[in-house]
Amino acid sequence: MFSNLLPLHRVVRLLFWAAAAFALLMASLPQVVALPGDPNDKLLHILAFAVLALLAAFAYPRTRLLIILAGLSSFGALIEFVQLIPTLNREADWIDWAADTLAAAAVLGCVFLLRRLR
């Protein structure tokens, strides 16, 4: 009955790449999208990269967590470099990249501890 469904890790992999594409798109828009409650920019970075880290850890369970962290940190740096494009009217900020990296590191640290307990 369920034989034609994708395995869970493949579904999570698709979700990870969709979330990464969405994050890049939102960071590349010339106008910042207004969100209800006008949340803090750093909070949005932390939430985005926490979700990406969690999805990546489950999407790629055999990949070392430090490799995932390096990839996510590089992705955060890429976003900041994209925001340097003058026509986007965005501001690159190394503190945003640091927030991305620290959020991913915190989540992946929790994943590491949970894996050790299993």
N, C-alpha and C positions, 0 to 999 in steps of 0.2 A: 504494500500500500504506500509506504513512504520511500520506496527504493529510488524514485526519480528525484528526490530532494537533494540539494547540495549538502555535503557534510558541514557541520557547524563552523569549523575553522575557516572554510571557504566563504561562508556567509559573513563571518566577522572580518575576513580579509577584504571582501567587497565593501563592507561598511567602513573599514579603516581608510581605504583609498578614496571612497566617496567623501568622507569627512575631511581628509587632507586636501582634496580638490576644492571642497567648499571653503575651507579655511584660506587657501591661497586666493580663491576668487574674492572672498569678502575683504581680504587684506589688499587686494589689487584694485578695488573699485575706487574711482576718483572721488566719490562722495561717501563719507562714512554713513552707514545705514543707522538710522535712529532706532534704538530699541526702547521698549517700555521701561520706565524707571531710570533711563540714562545711566546704565551701569558703568563703573570705572573701567577705563581701558586696560589696566593691568589685570583686573579681575577677569575680563574677557580672555586675555592671553592665557592666564592660569587655567581657566576652565577648558579652553580649547585644547591646550597641550596636555592637560590631565586626561581628557577623553581620548586624545590621539594615543597617548602612552598606554592606556588601558586596552584600547582596541588593538594596538600593535603587539602587546604582550600576548594577547589571546589569539591573534591572527597568525603570529609567527612564534609558536611555543618552543621551537627548537633553536631559535636564534638567541645568542647571548644577549642579556639585557643591556650590557654596555654598548653593544653594537646598535641596538634599538635606540638607546639614549644618544649615541653619536649621530645617528640618522635624523632623529627628531630635532636635535640641537642644530644640525646643519640646515634642516628645513626651516627652522625659526630664523636662522641667519639669512637664508635665501629670501624669505618674506621681507626682511628688513632691507635687503639690497633691492628688491623689486620696488619697495616704497621710495627709493631714491630717484626713480624715474620722474623727471620734472612734470610731465603731462598728467601724472596721477594726482598731483596736489596732495600728496601724503607726506608724512614725516617719519623717517627712519629713526629708531631709538634703540640704542644698545641695551637699555634697561628692559625694553620689551623682549629682546632676545634672551636676556638673563631670566626674565620671568618665565618664558617658554621652557628654557632649559631646566630651571629649578622645579617647575611643576612636573615636567616629565620625570626628572630624577626622583622626586618624592613618590610619585605613583609607582615607578619601577622599583624603587626601594621597598615599598610595601609588597609588591608582587614577589620580589626576591625573598622577603621574610615569609610570606605565605607558602611559597614553594618549598622552603626549608622545613616548614612545619609539617608538610605532607608526608 
